[in-house]
């Protein structure tokens, strides 16, 4: 997927629907999702469209009842979904655009998917949204938002949007912004709305980090909370079964993806599963990472899916970065199937 293809798909979706005056933009709460949603929302605002941004909360997705109720209450003529995956089941009856870089599990009838999955290098959802939004209005002054999504999800990359922004802004500021904007979603409350408010309002990266921004203290508090949770979670030692390494932890914060990444580098020959038993009542939330190039984690989890596993909350994402959430009984079936014993059960 390149810029021309993304813009073409977007305009093929958008233009036949005109005139459209009410749009809901639903997005994931990490920097990539927030960046994608902010770029789409601001592009629509620039065109005079009433665009309502919505960000998912803790353990939510487009197909969870609470999110669908919020979307329905907004009564959109068009729905845009950013960085939340794509499946055949519709989110709403309104025409829907999905902007995403995870492996799709189908596309609803009458909807359009702008996907970066399978492209090398893979564009983030934020970069795809930047390319789409350019079909509506000039977004070049907001290129730094696309750059943040690239830094957050890829850590590096050759896309010109990141290269050009790095030439204009110190790398330390880019990393600081990513760290702060990701923090509210990872804190126990899981409320990314303050980070979204900053991205919807700021005219530059330096404005995001301005000490006078009212959201900044909350972002800093969230980061401190997550840092404390990480320090505790790092004390957990892995347990092994064949090619799998399991790290058990219990935290209300979203630290299991970070812990999985830490152990991925320490155990490059293993599939690392960081399982969080304290994130949500009656569920185990887990992240799976590997440095092995011979394994596709999406296919691996599909092979070991316990009975009744919902692809919305199990085994979606990227080839080498996935995870999910399972009720306790299903978790026990899953982890037993991988060869672990009683020490791994909920």
N, C-alpha and C positions, 0 to 999 in steps of 0.2 A: 504494500500500500504506500503510495507516495502522495505528495500534496495535491497534484492534479486529480488523481483518482478519488481522494477523499472529498475534495470540493465538488467534483462532478456527482458523486453519490448523494452528497448533501443537497445540492441544488435540484437533482432529480426528485428527491423526496419533498423538498420545500416548495418549489415553484408551483406545482399543480394544485397545492392546497390553498393558495392565496385567494382572498385576503384572510390572513390569520392575525388575530389581535390578542389572543390569550394563550400562553404557553406555560407549562410547568417543566422545570428542569430538575430532575432527580439525580442525585450524585452520591458517590461513596465519600466517606469522611477522611480518607488519607489525602496527602498532598496532591497525588495524581487526580483523584476524583474531585477534590475541591477545585483544583486548577481548571480541570475540564469544565466543571459546572459553572465556575465563575466566568470563564471565557465565553461559553455559550450564552449565559445570561446577559453579560455586558454587550455582546454583539446584538442580541435581540433588543435590549434597551436602546442601543444606538439607532435602531431602525424604528423606534416608537412602539414596539410590541410590549404588552404587559406580560412580563416573564416573572414567574414565581419560583425562586430557588428553594429546593427541599433537600436536606442531607439526611441520610440514614443514620440511625443511632445504634446503640449497642445491640449486637446480635440481630440486626435487621437487614432485610434485603427487599428488592422490588416486589417479591411475591409473598411477603409476610403480611398478614391482615392489617396490622397497624399502619404500615406504609401505604398499602392500597387504599385505606380509608382516608389518609391525608391527601393522597393524589385525587381521589374522587371528590373530596371537599373543595379542592381548588378548581374543579370543573374546567379542565383544560380543553382547548380545541386540538392541541397537539401536545404530546409528551416527548421529552428528550431525556434519555437515561444514560448517564456517564459513568463508566468504570465500575459497573455493577454486574457484569456478565450479561449473557443473552441466552434465553431458552425459548422453546416453541410456545409456551404458555403466555398469553398476553398479560400485561400489567393492568391495562385499562382498555376500554373500547375506542379511545381516541387514537388516531394515527400516531405511531411511535417511532422515534429514531433512537437507535442504540449506537453509542460511541464507545468502543471498548478494545482492549488488547489481550484479553484472556481467551482461552479456547471456547468457542461458542457451543452451546448444546441446542442448536436449532434457532429459528427466527420466527416470531409470530406472523401469521398471515396478515398482509397489509402493512407490515413494518419494514424498516430498512436498517441494516447493520453496516456501520462503517467500522471495519475491524483491522487491527494491526497484527493479529495473530498470524504467525507463519512468515512474516516479513523479517528479513535480517539486514540491518538491525531492526528491532521491533519498536515502532513508534509508540509512545505512551498514549493513554487516553487523552491527556492534556494536549499533546502535540496534535493528535487527530482533531480535537475540538478547535484548536487554533486554526488549523487548515480549513475546517468546515466554516468557522466563523468568518474567515476571510472572504467567503462567498457572499456574506451579508454586508460587511463593513470593513474598513481598514483597522486591523487590530495590531499593527506593527508596534504601537506604543505599549502594548501589553505582552510583547514577546517574552518578557522576563517571567511571566507566569508559566508559559510553556517550558521555559528553561528550568524552572523549579521542579516541574513534574519529571523532566528528564533526569535531573540530578537525583531526585528522590527515588525513582524507580530503577534507573540504570546505573547510578553513581558516576557514570561517564557516558561517552558516546560521541559520535561524529556528526550529529545533526547540526546544521548551521545555526539553528535557533539557540542552542546551548553555547556553541563556539562564539557566536557574536556577543551574547550576553556576558560571557566570561571576559571578553575583551573590554567591556564597559564597567563591570562591577567586580569588586574583589571576591575571590572564591570563598573567603571566610564569611562574607555577608550572605552569600547564597546558601552555604551550609547552615548558618545560624537560622535563616528563615525557614528552611526545610525542617530543622529540629523543632522549632517553636510551633510551626503550623501543624505538624504531626502530633504534637503532645496532647491536645484535648481529646482526640479520639482514643488515645492509648490510656488515658486516665480512667479511673474507676467509673466515673459518670458516663464516659463515652460520648460526650456532647461536643461535636465539632463545629457547632454554629458560630462561636466566636472567631474561629480561624476563617470560616467562610465570610463573615462580615468584613474582615480585613481585606480579603482578596476581592470582594465586591466593591470596596471603596478606594483602595490605594491606587495611586497613579504611578507608583514606582516601587521598586524593591526597598529603597531607603525609607519610604513612607510606612511600609509594613513594620519596620524595626524602629520607628520613631517612638521614643519613650513616652510621648504624649498620647499615643493611641490607647483608648480606654480598654481594649481587649488584651493589651500586652501583659499586664500583671497576671491575668488569669492563665494565659499561655505559659508564663514562667512558672506559676504554681503547679500547673499540670505537668510540666517537664520535671520539676523537682519530685513530684509524687511518683512519676514513672521511674525516675532514677533510683529512688528508694526501693521500689518493687523489683527493679532489675538487680540491684545488689543482693537482695534476698534470693531471687530466683537463680542467680549464678552459682549459688552454693549447692544446688542439686547435681548429683552425679548420674551419669547415664547407666542404663542396664541394657544388656545385649541379647539378641536372639537372631542368629544367622546374620543377614546383612542389615538388620535393623538395630538402631540405638534409640532407646526410649528415655526421655528426661521428664520426670514427673515434677509438677509444681502446682502451687495453689495461690492464686492472686486474683483480685477483682480487676486488675489492670491488664491491658492487652499487651502482655510482654512475651507470650509464647512465640510469636513470629521472630522476635529479636533473639530469644534464647536458641531457637532452632538455627538461626543464622550463625550465631556464635559457635555452636557445636558442629555445624557444617564444615567450617574451616578447620576445626580441630580433629574431626573424624572424616577425612575426605573419601574414605572407602565405604562409608556407611550411608544408609538412608536414616536421617535423623528425624525423630518424632518428638516434638515438645508438647506435652499434654498438660493443660491447665484445668485443674479440678475445682478452682475457686472463682472462675470467671462468671458463670451463670448457674443458678440452682438447677439441679437435676440433669445437667448436661456436662459433657467433657468437650472443651474446645481445644483443638490441636492444630499445629503447623508442621508441615513436612518439608524438609529441604535435603538436597544432596548435591555434592560436587561431582558425582559420577556422570560422565557423558554418555554412558551406555544405557542409562535408565530414563524412561519417561514416567514421571511420578503420576501423571493423570491416568495413564494406562495401568500402572501398578496398583493404584488405589481402586480402580474400577474392578480389577481382578479379585480384590480382597474386600469388596463392599459387603457389609453385613446385610441381612434381610431387612428390607424396608428403608434402606438408606436413600435419602433424597438428594439428588444431584445439586439442588440449590445449596445445600449445606454440607456436602461431602464431596471432596475430590474435584473441585473446580479450580480454575486459576491458570497456572503456567506449568510447562513441562517439568521444571525442576523446582517449583515453588508452589505448593498447594496446601491443603489442610481441610478443616471442616469442623462440624459440631455434631455430636451424637448424644442421644439419650443414654442414660447409664447402662441399660441392658444391651443396647446396640454397641456401645463402646466395648463392653466386656466380650461380646461376640467377635468384634473386629480385632481386638488386641490378642485374644486367645488364638484367633486364626493366624496371626503372625508368629505364633510360637511362644509368646510370653506366658508366664504363670500367674499365680495368685498375687504376686507383688505388683502387678500392673493393673489389677482390676479396680473398678470404682467402688 
